[in-house]
Amino acid sequence: MTLLPGPRFLNTVLLGGSTELKLHAAAAAGFAQVELWREDVEAASVDAVRDALARTGLHLTDVQVLLDFDGAPAATRAAKRHEARLLLDMAVAVGARTMLVPACTAPDCQTHTVTADLRWLCRQASERGLRIAYEAMAWSHLHSTVPSAWQQIQAVDADNLDLVVDAFHLFAAGRGVDDLQGIPADRIALVQLSDVTAQPQPGAVKQQARHARCLPGSGIWPVAALVQQLARMGYTGPIGLEVFNDAMKARDPAEVANEAMAALDRVLGAPC
């Protein structure tokens, strides 16, 4: 019996090929949802994506990603807000309900404007019927841990702002599952799982994050303990894989999607 009953998703970053091939491969492997990148939409079209989603029956976990938005310096703030509106509109156009926003990683992040920026973004999202999923980043100067990101969400105090739990950023920062204590399960928007074969070294975390993650259960991290903690919390939301892996991306997407689902089955406790 699976430990977590929520819908399973695959982030398309794991798969090579066209957007349509990625979506068909994810659906054929049994995923209910996908995390879709703006590049996936731009490589096809809004209509092509909507058609592929309709044909496969896939739903969208989220559209991503709005980088270095919160705390943008005055010189780039207007441009970042314009980018945010465009991505929010894209999310609506393809039928998504959630947009993913990582905590700012820019060295010139204006920390005193982060709360106001996120409140502005949440208002823009609310006007479009969208939710914002906010993610701690292991190399963020401000919010590199789950507790820190959760404190920021509480400070913003918006009904449509919730938390992303990403195994990579949790464990790469040297943290553990205790970081989830005290966070209401219904304020977790989604959970992204991955693993590594070697602990990221200082100065190389970003490189490993973007090129050399592996499927959960094939590395060194206690991903099963994270799943068990989420189960104890009563989490029932989307759970899936965000695995940046150059070697797997170069392979046949259908084959890789099947391997990904098998790995997710194992870590969630279901028979393969």
C-alpha positions in Angstrom: 0.0 0.0 0.0 1.4 3.4 -0.9 2.3 5.7 1.9 1.1 8.8 0.2 -2.1 8.7 -1.9 -1.7 12.1 -3.7 -1.4 12.4 -7.4 2.0 11.5 -8.8 3.8 13.8 -11.2 6.9 13.9 -13.3 8.9 17.1 -13.9 9.5 17.2 -17.7 13.1 18.3 -17.1 14.0 14.6 -16.8 12.9 13.8 -20.4 14.4 14.6 -23.8 12.5 15.1 -27.0 9.7 17.4 -28.0 7.1 18.7 -25.6 4.5 16.3 -27.0 6.8 13.3 -26.7 7.5 14.2 -23.1 3.8 14.5 -22.2 2.9 11.2 -24.0 5.8 9.4 -22.3 4.8 10.6 -18.8 1.2 9.6 -19.4 2.1 6.2 -20.8 4.2 5.5 -17.7 1.3 6.1 -15.4 1.9 9.7 -14.1 -1.2 11.7 -13.4 0.4 15.1 -13.6 3.5 16.9 -14.9 5.5 19.9 -13.9 5.7 22.0 -17.1 8.5 24.5 -17.9 7.9 27.7 -19.8 10.4 26.3 -22.3 8.1 23.3 -22.9 5.3 25.7 -23.9 7.6 27.9 -26.0 9.0 24.9 -27.8 5.5 24.0 -28.9 2.6 26.4 -28.4 -0.2 26.9 -25.9 -2.7 25.2 -28.2 -0.3 22.2 -28.8 0.2 21.8 -25.1 -3.5 22.0 -24.3 -4.2 19.4 -27.0 -1.5 17.0 -25.8 -2.8 17.3 -22.2 -6.4 16.6 -23.4 -5.2 13.6 -25.4 -3.2 12.1 -22.6 -5.5 13.0 -19.7 -2.5 14.6 -17.8 -3.0 17.5 -15.4 -0.5 20.2 -14.5 1.1 20.2 -11.1 2.5 23.6 -11.9 4.1 25.8 -14.5 7.6 27.0 -13.8 9.8 28.8 -13.1 10.0 32.5 -12.1 13.6 33.0 -10.9 15.0 35.7 -8.7 11.7 37.6 -8.5 11.4 38.4 -4.8 13.9 41.1 -3.8 14.8 42.1 -7.3 16.8 45.4 -7.3 15.1 48.6 -8.3 16.8 48.5 -11.7 15.2 45.2 -12.7 12.0 45.2 -10.5 9.7 46.4 -13.3 11.1 43.9 -15.8 10.7 41.1 -13.2 7.1 42.1 -12.6 6.4 42.1 -16.4 8.0 38.6 -16.6 5.8 37.5 -13.7 2.6 38.7 -15.5 3.6 36.9 -18.7 4.3 33.6 -16.9 1.1 33.9 -14.9 -0.9 34.4 -18.1 0.9 31.4 -19.7 -0.1 29.3 -16.7 -3.7 30.3 -17.2 -3.5 29.7 -20.9 -2.3 26.1 -20.6 -4.7 25.3 -17.8 -2.5 25.3 -14.8 -3.6 26.3 -11.3 -0.2 26.8 -9.7 3.0 28.6 -10.6 6.3 27.7 -9.0 8.6 30.5 -7.6 11.9 29.7 -6.0 13.4 31.9 -3.3 15.7 34.5 -4.7 19.3 33.4 -5.3 20.8 36.6 -6.7 23.6 38.1 -4.7 22.1 41.6 -5.0 18.7 40.4 -3.5 17.0 43.3 -1.7 15.8 41.4 1.3 13.7 44.3 2.6 11.4 44.1 -0.4 10.9 40.3 -0.5 7.6 40.3 1.5 6.1 43.1 -0.5 7.2 41.5 -3.8 5.6 38.2 -2.8 2.4 40.0 -1.7 2.2 41.7 -5.1 2.7 38.4 -6.9 0.1 36.7 -4.8 -2.4 39.4 -5.7 -1.6 39.0 -9.3 -2.0 35.3 -9.1 -5.3 35.5 -7.2 -6.8 37.7 -9.9 -6.1 34.9 -12.3 -7.3 32.1 -10.0 -3.8 30.8 -9.4 -1.7 29.6 -6.5 2.0 30.4 -5.9 4.2 27.5 -4.8 7.3 28.9 -3.0 10.5 26.9 -2.8 13.6 27.2 -0.6 16.8 26.9 -2.6 20.0 25.5 -1.2 22.1 28.3 -2.6 19.6 31.1 -1.8 21.1 34.0 0.3 17.8 34.5 2.1 15.8 31.3 2.2 17.9 28.1 1.9 15.9 25.9 4.2 12.3 24.8 4.5 11.7 26.5 7.9 13.0 29.8 6.5 10.8 29.6 3.5 7.8 28.7 5.7 8.5 31.7 7.9 8.5 33.9 4.8 5.1 32.4 3.7 3.7 33.2 7.1 5.0 36.8 6.9 3.3 37.3 3.5 0.0 35.9 4.9 -1.7 35.2 1.6 -4.2 32.4 1.1 -2.7 31.4 -2.2 0.9 31.1 -1.2 2.1 27.7 -0.1 5.3 25.7 0.3 7.3 23.4 -2.0 9.3 20.6 -0.3 12.2 19.6 -2.6 14.3 16.7 -1.4 17.4 18.1 -3.2 17.3 21.5 -1.5 16.5 19.9 1.8 19.3 17.4 1.9 21.9 19.3 -0.1 21.7 22.0 2.6 22.6 19.4 5.2 19.1 19.4 6.7 16.8 16.6 7.6 13.1 15.7 7.8 12.7 17.4 11.2 12.6 20.6 9.2 9.0 19.8 8.3 7.8 19.7 11.9 5.2 22.3 12.7 4.2 22.9 9.0 0.6 22.2 8.3 0.3 19.5 5.6 -2.3 21.4 3.7 0.1 24.3 3.3 2.5 22.1 1.3 1.7 22.7 -2.4 3.8 19.8 -3.8 6.7 17.5 -3.0 9.6 17.0 -5.4 11.8 13.9 -4.9 15.3 13.2 -6.2 18.6 11.7 -4.9 22.3 11.9 -5.4 25.1 9.4 -5.6 27.5 11.7 -3.7 26.8 14.6 -1.3 27.1 18.0 -3.1 30.3 19.8 -2.2 30.5 23.5 -1.4 30.7 25.5 -4.6 29.3 22.6 -6.7 25.8 22.4 -5.4 24.2 24.3 -8.3 26.1 22.3 -10.9 25.0 19.0 -9.3 21.4 20.2 -8.9 21.1 21.1 -12.6 22.9 18.2 -14.1 23.5 15.1 -11.9 20.6 14.2 -9.7 19.4 10.7 -9.8 16.1 8.8 -9.2 15.1 8.4 -5.5 16.3 5.2 -4.0 19.3 5.0 -6.2 21.5 7.4 -4.2 22.6 8.1 -0.6 19.8 10.3 0.8 17.0 9.2 3.2 14.2 9.9 0.7 12.1 7.1 2.3 12.4 8.9 5.7 11.0 12.0 4.0 8.1 10.1 2.6 7.4 8.6 6.0 7.5 12.0 7.6 5.0 13.4 5.1 2.7 10.4 5.7 2.8 11.1 9.5 1.9 14.7 8.8 -1.1 13.6 6.7 0.1 15.0 3.5 -2.1 14.1 0.5 -1.0 16.5 -2.2 1.0 15.9 -5.3 4.3 14.1 -5.0 6.7 13.3 -7.8 10.1 13.6 -9.3 12.2 16.6 -10.2 15.4 15.0 -11.5 17.9 17.0 -13.6 20.1 14.3 -15.1 21.9 14.9 -18.4 22.5 11.2 -19.2 18.9 10.2 -18.7 17.6 13.2 -20.6 19.7 12.0 -23.6 17.9 8.6 -23.7 14.5 7.5 -25.0 11.9 9.5 -23.1 9.4 6.6 -22.8 12.0 4.3 -21.3 13.1 6.9 -18.9 9.6 7.8 -17.8 8.9 4.1 -17.1 12.1 3.9 -15.0 11.0 7.0 -13.1 7.6 5.6 -12.3 9.2 2.4 -11.0 11.5 4.4 -8.8 8.6 6.5 -7.4 6.6 3.3 -6.8 9.4 1.9 -4.8 10.0 4.9 -2.6 6.3 5.3 -2.0 6.0 1.7 -0.9 3.8 0.4 -3.7 4.7 -2.7 -5.6 6.3 -2.1 -9.0 
